[in-house]
């Protein structure tokens, strides 16, 4: 059975990145479009930091998660990596995860 705090942590980190990029909901997307959120480089840094934390979490917990937890974490890493790849890039590399 999935640990609720683990699921909450993964969801929180993913939501933080999505909100920074203006993807969380229609209101944050409009705010991002209208320049009311963090500037682009700061938003990208926030999203990249969340991705790095999720990637580290995947590496440190490999082999110790149930299927649901592993799937959730892998999906969050993949989703954020794809979203950041589709965003105007700064000169930073995206962390890779083998999950």
Secondary structure by P-SEA (a helix, b strand, c coil): cccaaaaaaaaaaaaaaaaaaccccaaaaaaaaacccccaaaaaaaaaaaaaaaaaaaaaacccccaaaaaaaaaaaaaaaaaaaacccccbbbbbbcc
